[in-house]
Amino acid sequence: MVHLLCGCTGAEGWLHCARGLYKAKDFHVAAEALKYAVLHEDTAREAYQLLGFSMMKLQQPVAAAKAFVESVRRGSETDWQLLVELCAESPTEVGSVIAQHCRSANKASAKQKRRSGGEKAAVGGVA
């Protein structure tokens, strides 16, 4: 449906379309367009950020928090403040989203450390 409305193709096209829809205050349709823009690494960070703002406008704090977590995970340095604000407004729901992200990040970090440790040992001739 969104494709028919804006003729979007490619990640940049979907992001551009979503920006226009957001500015026009059509947050539901902007969110639909952003589902395509988040699939591509080149546009994912900005798309997740705009998706977070769209979800805030639609009064969906958990969905907004999930989008902002993804934006931060991809390098946004400013979206943590939005997560703090969302957490203050909906501490139980949003807090659980953030806690789950932290658990996932800790597991990934531990896995990476184990891999790095194994590689160092192999390089040093120990393994």
N, C-alpha and C positions, 0 to 999 in steps of 0.2 A: 504494500500500500504506500509506504513512504517513498519507495522507488518511483512510483507513478507520479507522486506529488512534486518531487524535486529533480527527477532525472539523474540521480546520483550514481556514479560509478567510481570504484576505487576508494581507498581509505581516505585520501585527501578530499575527495568529492563528498563522502558521507560526513566528514567532519565539518566541511564548509556548509553543507546543507543544515546540519544540526545547529551550527552557530546562528544561522539565519532564523531557524525555527525558535531557538531560545530567545533571540532578540524580539521576535514576534509574540513571545509569551505562549508559545504552543509547546509546553514542556513535555506533554505525553508523546507527541510525535518526535520531538527532539531526542527524547530518550530512546525511541525506536531506531532512529537514524544512528545514534551513538553505539548501538549494539553491533553495528558493522564496523565502525571506526575503531573500536577497542580491539578488534581482531588482528590488527596490524601494528607491529612494534613501532613503526615510524609515527603513528598518530595516537597510540594507546594512552600515553601519559596525559595529554591534553584532553582526549576523549573521556577518560575516566574522571578528570577534574570537572568537565562540563556536565557529565552524567551525575556527579555528586551534587552540583548546584541545581540541576533539574529535579533530582529527587528531593532536595530540600524544598524547592518551590511546590512540589507535589505533596509535601508533608509526609514524606516517607524516610524518617531518620535512619533506619537500619540500612536501607538500600543506599542512602547517601553515604553512610559511614563505610560500607563495603567499597563503594566507588572511590572514596577519598583514600582508603587504605591502599587500594591498587595504584592510585596516583602517586602516593608517597613511595610505595615499593618500586615504582619506576623512576624515581628521582625528584619528585616535586618536594621542594624544601618549605613550602608554605601551607600545604594542606593539613599538617598536623594541628595547626591552630583551629581549623574547622572541625577536626575530630574532637578536640577538647571542648569546643562549644556544643557540638552535638551530644557529647557525653554528659555535659552539664544539664542539658535539656531532657535527655532520655538515658539516665545512667545505667539501668539494668540492661536494656536492649543493646545500646551502642557499646557499652562496656564489654559485653560478651563478644561482639564482633572484633573489638580491638584485642581482647585477650586471646581469641582464637588465632588472630594474625600473629601475635607475639609467640604463641606456642609453635606455629608453623615455621616462623622465622628462626626460632631457637633450634628446632629439629634440623632445618636445612643447614644452619651454621655448624651444628655438631657433625653432621654428615660430611660437610666440606672439610672440617678440621681433621676428621678421620682419614679422608682421602689424601689430604695434604701431608699428614703425618706418615702415611704409607709411602707416598712418593718420595719424601725426604729420606726415609729409611732406605728405600731402594737406591736412591742416588748416592747416599753415603756408604753403600756397600753392606749395610747391616741386614737388609731384608733379602 
